[in-house]
Amino acid sequence: MKLRWLTLAGLLCGGSLLWGHLGFAAEDTAAPDGFADARDVPHGKLTTLQYDSKAVGFKRKLVVYTPPEFSPDKKYPVLYLLHGSGDDETGWTQKGSAYVILDNLYADKKATPMIVVMPYGFTNAPGTPTRNPNATPEERQKAAGAFERDLLTDVIPFIESHFSTIADRDHRALAGLSMGGGQTMRIGPLHSDTFAYLGVFSAGLGGRGGPTAGRPDATASYPDADTLNANLKLFWVSCGDKDPGLAGAKKLDEVLTDKKIKHVWHQDTGAHEWPVWKNDLYLFAQRLFR
């Protein structure tokens, strides 16, 4: 369903009354030229930290972005932003220009200041391969479960003990690209008591997307629609029109629609590539914590 009359301002002001199964026209969702280029504006800060992960049994790294004029005397919402299978915790900063995009959004008064946490998405020990191509489905599920526990029981408590955060569901978001989108799709709906905003970028059912790839029943264990619709303020699903995983992303959109789970479907222009994911972050960030 194409709703060409929906403007970005209308979406931001309309909140939950406007979001459901929506398809956005390209002219309504294209980021402006230069949105990911560094400008002479106030800048946030990037910090790499280590934390003890009880879930995997060793220290792990994550990158934290704090917004311009960050103050420990003020409490902030948090976006947990996950990378794809070809990257690590630095992917969104070194390739995705996440901090530049957010700096520019804040300078233009288009986003709510937030802390962004970028954890390492694999569970391998330091010095070992990120993934085993010969791993059994059971081994892959075990690794997916370990990351889920790490995020929920190690990463979030670590961040909330070291930064001034608003520590409740309505002020936490989870999003990711490709593998990270699959992790978001797997973890987020099952923990809608922890995250009120979800962003699945370039991932879907039976297609690319890490832990959920090839699993047509990946949504079978989701809570009922009434629970998700009451808990989630935004469930964003998107993919590029030339992405090899487009069919899987569309399948996810269809399944969510059939289950009557409110969500936003956005088809972008592009392949499985950073320009699409940068645009996703630009659009998604503006809809958080409103």
C-alpha positions as CSV (number, residue, x, y, z in Angstrom):
1,M,0.0,0.0,0.0
2,K,1.6,3.3,-1.1
3,L,0.7,6.3,1.0
4,R,2.4,9.1,-1.0
5,W,0.7,11.8,1.0
6,L,2.5,10.8,4.2
7,T,5.3,13.3,4.9
8,L,8.2,12.8,7.3
9,A,6.8,15.5,9.5
10,G,3.4,13.9,9.5
11,L,4.9,10.5,10.5
12,L,6.9,12.1,13.4
13,C,3.9,14.0,14.7
14,G,1.4,11.3,14.1
15,G,3.1,8.6,16.2
16,S,1.4,5.3,16.7
17,L,-1.8,6.5,14.9
18,L,0.0,6.4,11.6
19,W,2.2,3.4,11.8
20,G,1.1,-0.1,10.8
21,H,1.7,-1.8,7.5
22,L,2.8,1.2,5.5
23,G,4.8,1.5,2.3
24,F,6.6,4.8,1.8
25,A,7.2,6.5,-1.5
26,A,10.8,7.2,-2.3
27,E,10.3,11.0,-2.4
28,D,9.0,10.9,1.2
29,T,11.9,9.0,2.6
30,A,15.1,9.9,0.7
31,A,17.7,11.5,2.9
32,P,19.1,14.9,1.7
33,D,22.3,15.1,-0.1
34,G,25.3,15.3,2.3
35,F,23.4,13.8,5.2
36,A,26.3,11.5,6.0
37,D,29.1,14.0,5.4
38,A,30.9,15.6,8.3
39,R,29.8,19.2,8.9
40,D,30.9,22.1,11.1
41,V,28.5,21.2,13.8
42,P,28.9,20.0,17.4
43,H,30.2,16.5,17.6
44,G,29.5,13.6,19.9
45,K,32.2,11.3,21.3
46,L,33.1,7.7,20.4
47,T,34.6,5.5,23.2
48,T,35.7,1.9,22.9
49,L,35.2,-0.1,26.2
50,Q,35.7,-3.6,27.4
51,Y,33.3,-5.5,29.7
52,D,33.2,-8.9,31.3
53,S,30.7,-11.2,29.5
54,K,29.4,-13.9,31.8
55,A,27.4,-15.2,28.8
56,V,30.5,-16.1,26.8
57,G,33.1,-16.3,29.5
58,F,35.6,-13.6,28.4
59,K,36.1,-9.8,28.0
60,R,34.4,-8.3,24.9
61,K,34.6,-4.9,23.3
62,L,31.9,-2.4,22.3
63,V,31.8,1.1,20.9
64,V,29.7,3.8,22.6
65,Y,28.6,7.1,21.0
66,T,27.5,9.9,23.3
67,P,25.8,12.9,21.8
68,P,27.1,16.5,21.6
69,E,27.0,18.3,25.0
70,F,26.5,14.9,26.7
71,S,26.2,15.4,30.5
72,P,26.3,12.7,33.2
73,D,23.8,14.9,35.1
74,K,21.2,14.2,32.4
75,K,19.6,10.8,31.6
76,Y,19.5,9.5,28.0
77,P,17.7,6.9,26.0
78,V,19.8,4.2,24.3
79,L,19.9,2.7,20.9
80,Y,21.7,-0.7,20.7
81,L,23.0,-0.8,17.1
82,L,24.2,-4.1,15.6
83,H,26.6,-4.7,12.7
84,G,26.5,-7.2,9.8
85,S,28.5,-10.4,9.3
86,G,31.4,-8.7,7.5
87,D,32.1,-6.3,10.3
88,D,32.7,-6.0,14.0
89,E,31.8,-3.4,16.7
90,T,33.5,-0.7,14.6
91,G,31.4,-1.3,11.4
92,W,28.8,1.4,12.0
93,T,31.4,4.0,12.8
94,Q,34.2,3.1,10.3
95,K,31.9,2.3,7.4
96,G,28.4,3.5,8.3
97,S,29.2,7.0,9.5
98,A,26.7,6.6,12.3
99,Y,28.2,9.3,14.5
100,V,28.3,11.8,11.6
101,I,24.7,11.1,10.7
102,L,23.6,11.6,14.3
103,D,25.7,14.7,14.7
104,N,24.0,16.2,11.7
105,L,20.5,15.2,12.8
106,Y,21.0,16.8,16.2
107,A,22.3,20.0,14.6
108,D,19.2,20.1,12.5
109,K,16.9,19.4,15.5
110,K,15.6,16.2,13.9
111,A,16.4,13.6,16.5
112,T,16.2,13.1,20.2
113,P,19.7,13.0,21.8
114,M,20.6,9.4,22.6
115,I,23.5,7.1,23.6
116,V,24.3,4.6,20.8
117,V,25.9,1.3,21.8
118,M,27.6,-0.9,19.2
119,P,28.5,-4.3,20.5
120,Y,30.4,-7.1,18.9
121,G,27.8,-9.4,17.2
122,F,29.7,-12.7,17.2
123,T,30.5,-14.9,20.3
124,N,33.9,-16.3,19.2
125,A,36.8,-16.0,21.6
126,P,39.6,-13.5,20.7
127,G,41.9,-14.9,18.0
128,T,39.4,-17.4,16.7
129,P,37.3,-17.4,13.5
130,T,34.1,-15.4,13.7
131,R,32.1,-18.3,12.4
132,N,32.4,-21.9,11.5
133,P,31.1,-22.7,8.0
134,N,30.6,-26.3,9.0
135,A,28.6,-25.5,12.1
136,T,25.5,-27.5,12.6
137,P,22.1,-25.8,13.0
138,E,22.3,-26.6,16.8
139,E,25.7,-24.9,17.0
140,R,24.5,-21.9,15.2
141,Q,21.4,-21.6,17.5
142,K,23.7,-22.0,20.5
143,A,25.8,-19.1,19.3
144,A,22.7,-17.0,18.7
145,G,21.5,-17.8,22.2
146,A,24.8,-16.8,23.7
147,F,24.7,-13.4,21.9
148,E,21.2,-12.8,23.1
149,R,22.2,-13.6,26.7
150,D,25.3,-11.4,26.3
151,L,23.2,-8.4,25.1
152,L,20.5,-8.8,27.7
153,T,22.4,-9.8,30.8
154,D,25.9,-8.3,30.2
155,V,25.8,-5.4,27.7
156,I,22.7,-3.6,28.9
157,P,23.6,-3.8,32.6
158,F,27.1,-2.7,31.9
159,I,25.9,0.4,29.9
160,E,23.3,1.3,32.5
161,S,25.9,1.1,35.3
162,H,28.5,3.2,33.5
163,F,26.3,5.8,31.7
164,S,23.4,8.0,32.8
165,T,20.5,6.2,31.0
166,I,16.7,6.1,31.2
167,A,16.6,2.4,32.1
168,D,13.2,1.3,30.9
169,R,11.6,-0.3,27.8
170,D,10.3,3.0,26.4
171,H,13.8,4.4,26.2
172,R,15.6,1.4,24.6
173,A,15.8,0.6,20.9
174,L,17.4,-2.3,19.1
175,A,18.3,-2.2,15.4
176,G,20.8,-3.8,13.0
177,L,21.8,-4.5,9.4
178,S,21.9,-7.9,7.7
179,M,23.1,-10.3,10.5
180,G,22.3,-7.6,13.0
181,G,18.9,-7.2,11.5
182,G,18.4,-11.0,11.9
183,Q,19.5,-10.7,15.6
184,T,17.1,-7.8,16.1
185,M,14.3,-9.8,14.5
186,R,15.1,-12.8,16.7
187,I,15.7,-11.0,20.0
188,G,13.5,-7.9,19.9
189,P,9.9,-9.2,19.7
190,L,10.6,-11.9,22.3
191,H,11.8,-9.1,24.6
192,S,9.4,-6.3,24.0
193,D,9.4,-5.8,27.7
194,T,13.0,-4.6,27.2
195,F,12.9,-2.7,23.8
196,A,10.1,-0.5,22.6
197,Y,11.7,0.3,19.2
198,L,13.0,-2.3,16.7
199,G,14.8,-1.8,13.4
200,V,15.4,-4.7,11.0
201,F,17.5,-3.5,8.1
202,S,18.1,-5.9,5.1
203,A,17.1,-9.1,6.9
204,G,14.1,-11.3,6.6
205,L,12.6,-14.8,6.5
206,G,14.3,-17.4,4.4
207,G,16.9,-14.9,3.1
208,R,20.0,-13.0,4.3
209,G,20.1,-12.0,7.9
210,G,22.3,-14.1,10.1
211,P,20.6,-16.2,12.8
212,T,17.2,-16.2,11.3
213,A,18.2,-16.8,7.7
214,G,16.5,-19.8,6.1
215,R,14.0,-20.2,9.0
216,P,10.5,-19.7,7.6
217,D,9.1,-20.2,11.2
218,A,11.3,-17.5,12.7
219,T,8.3,-15.5,13.9
220,A,6.4,-18.6,15.2
221,S,7.6,-18.0,18.8
222,Y,6.7,-14.3,18.8
223,P,4.3,-13.1,21.5
224,D,0.7,-12.5,20.4
225,A,-0.1,-9.4,18.4
226,D,-1.9,-7.6,21.2
227,T,1.2,-7.9,23.4
228,L,3.6,-6.6,20.7
229,N,1.3,-3.9,19.5
230,A,0.9,-2.7,23.1
231,N,4.7,-2.8,23.9
232,L,6.3,-1.7,20.7
233,K,6.3,1.9,19.6
234,L,8.0,1.2,16.3
235,F,8.8,-2.0,14.4
236,W,10.7,-0.9,11.3
237,V,11.4,-3.4,8.5
238,S,13.3,-2.3,5.4
239,C,15.4,-3.6,2.5
240,G,16.9,-2.3,-0.7
241,D,15.1,-3.0,-4.0
242,K,18.2,-4.7,-5.5
243,D,19.1,-6.6,-2.4
244,P,19.4,-10.4,-2.9
245,G,17.5,-10.8,0.3
246,L,14.5,-8.6,-0.7
247,A,12.2,-11.6,-1.0
248,G,12.9,-12.6,2.5
249,A,12.4,-9.1,3.8
250,K,9.1,-8.9,2.0
251,K,8.1,-12.3,3.5
252,L,8.7,-10.9,6.9
253,D,6.5,-7.9,6.1
254,E,3.8,-10.3,4.9
255,V,4.0,-12.5,8.0
256,L,3.8,-9.6,10.3
257,T,0.9,-8.2,8.4
258,D,-0.9,-11.6,8.5
259,K,-0.3,-11.8,12.3
260,K,-1.7,-8.2,12.6
261,I,1.6,-7.0,14.2
262,K,1.9,-3.3,13.5
263,H,5.0,-2.3,11.7
264,V,6.5,0.0,9.1
265,W,7.7,-1.5,5.8
266,H,10.2,0.6,3.9
267,Q,11.7,-0.4,0.5
268,D,14.7,1.6,-0.2
269,T,16.7,2.1,-3.5
270,G,19.9,0.0,-3.6
271,A,21.5,-3.3,-2.9
272,H,23.0,-5.0,0.2
273,E,25.2,-2.0,0.8
274,W,26.1,0.8,3.2
275,P,24.2,3.6,1.3
276,V,21.0,1.8,2.1
277,W,21.8,1.2,5.8
278,K,23.0,4.8,6.3
279,N,19.6,6.0,4.9
280,D,17.9,3.5,7.3
281,L,19.7,5.0,10.3
282,Y,18.9,8.5,9.2
283,L,15.2,7.7,8.9
284,F,14.9,5.3,11.9
285,A,16.8,7.6,14.3
286,Q,14.3,10.4,13.7
287,R,11.4,8.2,14.9
288,L,13.0,7.1,18.2
289,F,12.1,8.3,21.7
290,R,9.4,10.7,20.5
